[in-house]
Amino acid sequence: MFPFRNILFPTDFTSHARAALKYAAAFARNGRGQVVLFSVQSVPVPPNLLTLPESVLDEPENSGLRQLRTEVRDLLADPLLAGLEVEPVIVAGEPAPEIARAVPEYEIDLVTVVTHGRKGLTRALRGSTAEEIIAEAPCPVLTIRPSQRDFVEDRGSCSEVRLNRVLLATNFRPSSSAATQVATQLATQTGAELHAVHAIGDYFEQVSVMFPEGGLTALTRLRSYVQERMAQLARADGARAITHIAEGRPYAEIVRLATEKDVDLIVIGTNVHASLLGGTPVLGSEIERVVRNSPCPVLCVPASKVLTPLPALVTRPVPQM
């Protein structure tokens, strides 16, 4: 079975947000599931918005409700959603926590989010909503930037997922376990070529230079360990990935390989940290940079997405350096 059935499509009804609609529709169609059209407003909206009498919306103070209803109806009439089960849901609050609450309530398997990525040397969205959603959502989140490589073939009312190459970014920790299985499922279901990369951080090289008596030994051990684990992944039943070992800044190596191999989708496990200021959890900086710089959509799979372990993979801790 396709790994995703019920898709949450958050939208603010802008053309930018609608860039994710074909992904939501294609995954729901392939998984024979539904699309939940999800809108978060700053103020409460009547639950019967779509059926309110015209006379109520004619009142001047309800002009905002009229516009919202028009936007919802226009989106529901989009040809991409033809033949699909679509449920419009409008709530009041903040996007990230409301989406996190909606995932279990609507049995969501995947959230689709559009990001702005980078602009020059600074982030286009500082403290972006997309990254907050990735950090809080208890299910995989697909991040899309309209200028990226596109893996959905748009055929009007019959858009389809067309994956040729999938890149799994792994660090062998528990946060990568679910991502490994999701990447394997996607590659198997779509017939895509599965690649896997592990990037040894460049700080190990720095340590070996600063402390040659211990650092070089640690780096040698780590290289040997990575080669062993990648060989296991290459042989694993159901995975059989083409493996790559890189050394350098992890996000940069992942993005470089994705560009070099014309990858359609990067799959990466998310390891969420508690915010130093409390409140909203935050992503690791390397994951944020992959999302912002990737040449293709990125599927972020939370460690909490527990799946049955792949039988041929031996799980043991990364050696302590």
C-alpha positions in Angstrom: 0.0 0.0 0.0 1.1 3.6 -0.7 2.5 5.0 2.6 0.2 8.0 2.6 -3.6 8.1 2.4 -5.0 11.1 4.2 -3.3 14.3 3.3 -3.5 17.6 5.2 -3.3 20.6 2.9 -2.8 23.8 4.9 -3.6 26.9 2.9 -4.0 30.6 3.2 -5.6 30.6 -0.3 -2.7 32.5 -1.9 -1.2 31.3 -5.2 2.0 30.5 -3.3 0.2 28.1 -0.9 -1.7 26.4 -3.8 1.6 25.2 -5.2 1.3 22.3 -2.8 -2.2 21.3 -3.9 -1.1 19.0 -6.7 1.1 17.1 -4.3 -1.7 16.7 -1.8 -4.1 15.6 -4.5 -1.6 13.2 -6.1 -0.7 11.5 -2.9 -4.3 11.2 -1.8 -5.2 9.7 -5.2 -2.3 7.2 -5.2 -3.2 6.2 -1.6 -6.9 6.2 -2.2 -7.5 8.5 0.7 -8.7 12.0 1.2 -7.5 15.6 1.3 -8.3 17.8 4.3 -8.3 21.4 3.2 -7.1 23.1 6.3 -7.3 26.9 6.9 -6.2 28.6 10.2 -7.8 32.0 10.8 -7.0 34.6 13.4 -10.6 34.8 14.6 -13.3 32.1 15.0 -15.3 31.2 11.9 -18.9 29.8 12.0 -18.8 26.0 11.5 -21.6 26.4 8.9 -19.7 29.0 6.8 -20.3 27.1 3.5 -24.1 27.0 4.1 -24.7 30.4 5.6 -27.6 32.3 4.0 -26.6 35.0 1.6 -28.5 37.5 3.6 -26.1 37.0 6.5 -23.1 37.5 4.4 -24.6 40.7 2.8 -24.1 42.5 6.2 -21.1 44.8 6.0 -19.4 43.3 9.1 -19.4 39.8 7.4 -17.6 40.8 4.2 -14.5 38.9 5.4 -16.6 35.7 5.8 -18.0 36.1 2.3 -14.5 36.4 0.9 -13.4 33.3 2.9 -16.3 31.3 1.7 -15.6 32.2 -1.9 -12.0 31.2 -1.5 -12.9 27.9 0.0 -15.5 27.1 -2.7 -13.0 28.1 -5.5 -10.4 25.7 -4.1 -12.9 22.9 -3.7 -13.8 23.3 -7.4 -10.2 23.0 -8.5 -9.8 20.3 -11.2 -6.9 18.7 -9.2 -9.4 17.6 -6.6 -11.9 16.1 -9.0 -13.1 12.7 -7.9 -11.3 12.9 -4.5 -12.9 13.0 -1.1 -12.2 16.5 0.3 -13.0 17.8 3.7 -12.7 21.6 4.3 -11.8 22.5 7.9 -11.5 26.0 9.2 -10.2 26.7 12.7 -9.0 29.7 14.7 -5.5 29.9 16.3 -1.8 29.6 15.3 -1.0 27.4 12.3 1.7 25.0 13.7 -0.1 23.9 16.9 -3.5 23.7 15.1 -2.0 21.5 12.4 -0.4 19.3 15.1 -3.8 18.9 16.7 -5.5 18.1 13.4 -3.1 15.3 12.5 -4.5 12.7 15.0 -8.0 14.1 14.8 -8.3 13.5 11.0 -5.9 10.5 10.9 -3.5 12.4 8.8 -0.5 10.6 7.2 1.1 13.5 5.5 1.1 17.3 5.7 2.1 19.4 2.6 3.7 22.8 3.2 5.1 25.4 0.9 8.3 27.2 1.9 10.0 30.3 0.7 13.5 28.9 1.1 16.3 31.4 0.9 16.7 34.9 -0.5 20.2 36.1 -0.9 22.3 35.5 2.2 19.3 35.7 4.7 16.3 33.6 5.4 13.2 34.7 3.6 11.1 33.5 6.6 12.9 34.0 9.9 11.2 31.7 12.4 9.1 30.5 9.5 5.7 28.8 9.9 6.9 25.9 7.7 9.7 25.0 10.1 7.4 25.3 13.1 5.0 22.9 11.4 7.8 20.4 10.7 8.9 20.6 14.3 5.4 20.1 15.8 3.6 17.8 13.3 3.5 14.2 14.6 3.5 12.8 11.0 5.7 13.3 7.9 5.7 16.8 6.4 6.5 17.4 2.7 8.1 20.8 2.1 7.8 22.3 -1.4 9.3 25.4 -2.9 7.8 26.3 -6.3 11.2 26.8 -8.0 12.3 23.2 -7.1 12.4 20.1 -9.2 8.9 18.8 -9.5 7.9 15.1 -9.1 4.2 15.4 -9.7 3.0 15.0 -13.2 0.0 17.3 -13.6 -2.7 15.9 -15.9 -5.5 18.2 -14.9 -7.8 16.0 -12.8 -5.4 13.1 -12.7 -2.0 14.3 -11.3 0.4 11.5 -10.4 3.5 11.0 -8.3 6.4 10.3 -10.6 9.6 9.6 -8.6 12.7 8.6 -10.5 15.3 9.0 -7.7 14.8 9.3 -3.9 17.6 10.3 -1.6 17.6 9.1 2.0 19.8 11.2 4.3 20.7 9.0 7.3 22.7 9.4 10.5 22.0 5.8 11.7 20.3 7.2 14.9 16.7 6.4 15.9 15.6 9.6 14.2 16.6 8.1 10.9 14.8 4.7 11.4 11.3 5.8 10.3 12.7 7.9 7.4 14.6 4.9 6.1 11.4 2.9 6.0 9.3 5.7 4.4 12.0 6.2 1.7 12.1 2.5 1.0 8.3 2.3 0.7 8.2 5.2 -1.6 10.9 3.9 -3.8 9.3 0.4 -3.9 5.8 1.7 -4.7 7.0 4.1 -7.4 9.8 2.1 -8.9 12.2 4.9 -8.0 16.0 4.4 -7.6 16.9 4.7 -3.9 20.0 6.5 -2.9 21.3 6.9 0.7 23.9 9.3 2.0 25.7 9.7 5.3 27.8 12.8 5.7 30.6 12.7 8.2 30.8 16.2 9.7 33.8 18.3 8.9 34.4 18.9 12.6 35.9 15.5 12.9 38.6 16.5 10.5 39.2 19.7 12.6 39.4 17.6 15.8 42.0 15.3 14.2 44.1 18.3 13.3 43.9 19.9 16.7 44.4 16.6 18.6 46.2 14.3 16.3 46.9 11.8 19.1 43.2 11.0 19.6 41.3 12.8 16.9 42.7 10.8 13.9 41.9 7.5 15.6 38.4 8.6 16.3 37.9 9.7 12.7 39.3 6.4 11.4 36.9 4.5 13.6 34.0 6.6 12.5 34.8 6.1 8.8 35.0 2.3 9.3 31.7 2.3 11.2 29.9 4.4 8.5 31.2 2.1 5.7 29.9 -1.0 7.6 26.4 0.5 8.2 26.1 1.8 4.6 27.0 -1.7 3.4 24.2 -3.1 5.5 21.8 -0.6 4.0 22.9 -1.5 0.5 22.2 -5.2 1.2 19.0 -4.8 3.2 15.9 -6.6 1.9 13.4 -4.1 0.6 15.9 -1.2 0.6 19.0 -2.1 -1.6 20.0 1.5 -1.8 22.9 3.0 -3.8 25.0 4.3 -1.0 27.2 7.4 -0.7 29.5 8.5 2.0 30.5 12.2 2.1 32.6 14.3 4.4 31.9 17.9 5.1 29.0 20.0 6.3 26.0 17.5 6.3 23.4 19.8 4.8 25.8 21.0 2.1 26.8 17.4 1.1 23.1 16.3 1.0 22.1 19.2 -1.2 25.2 18.7 -3.4 24.4 15.0 -4.0 20.7 15.7 -4.6 21.7 18.2 -7.3 24.4 16.0 -8.8 22.1 13.0 -9.1 19.0 14.9 -10.2 17.1 13.6 -7.2 13.3 14.2 -7.1 12.8 13.9 -3.4 15.0 14.0 -0.2 13.8 12.0 2.8 15.2 13.0 6.1 14.5 12.1 9.7 13.7 15.0 12.0 15.2 15.2 15.4 13.3 17.9 17.2 14.8 19.8 20.2 13.1 21.8 23.0 13.4 25.5 22.5 15.8 27.3 24.8 13.2 29.9 25.4 10.4 27.3 26.0 7.3 26.9 24.0 7.6 25.9 20.4 10.1 23.1 19.7 12.8 23.7 17.1 14.5 21.7 14.4 18.2 21.0 14.1 20.0 23.6 12.1 21.2 21.1 9.5 17.6 20.0 8.7 16.5 23.6 8.4 19.3 24.2 5.9 18.5 21.1 3.9 14.9 22.3 3.6 15.9 25.9 2.7 18.5 24.9 0.1 17.3 21.7 -1.4 16.9 21.5 -5.2 13.8 19.3 -4.8 11.0 18.8 -2.3 12.0 17.4 1.2 10.0 14.9 3.1 10.7 15.3 6.9 9.8 12.2 8.9 9.6 12.5 12.7 11.3 10.0 14.9 7.9 9.6 16.7 6.6 8.0 13.4 7.2 4.5 14.7 7.2 1.7 12.1 8.2 -2.0 12.1 12.0 -2.1 11.9 13.5 -3.3 8.7 14.6 -6.9 9.5 17.9 -6.9 7.6 19.2 -3.7 9.3 21.2 -4.2 12.5 20.6 -1.3 14.9 23.4 -0.4 17.3 24.6 2.9 18.7 26.9 5.2 16.9 30.4 4.8 18.4 31.2 7.4 21.0 34.2 9.6 20.0 
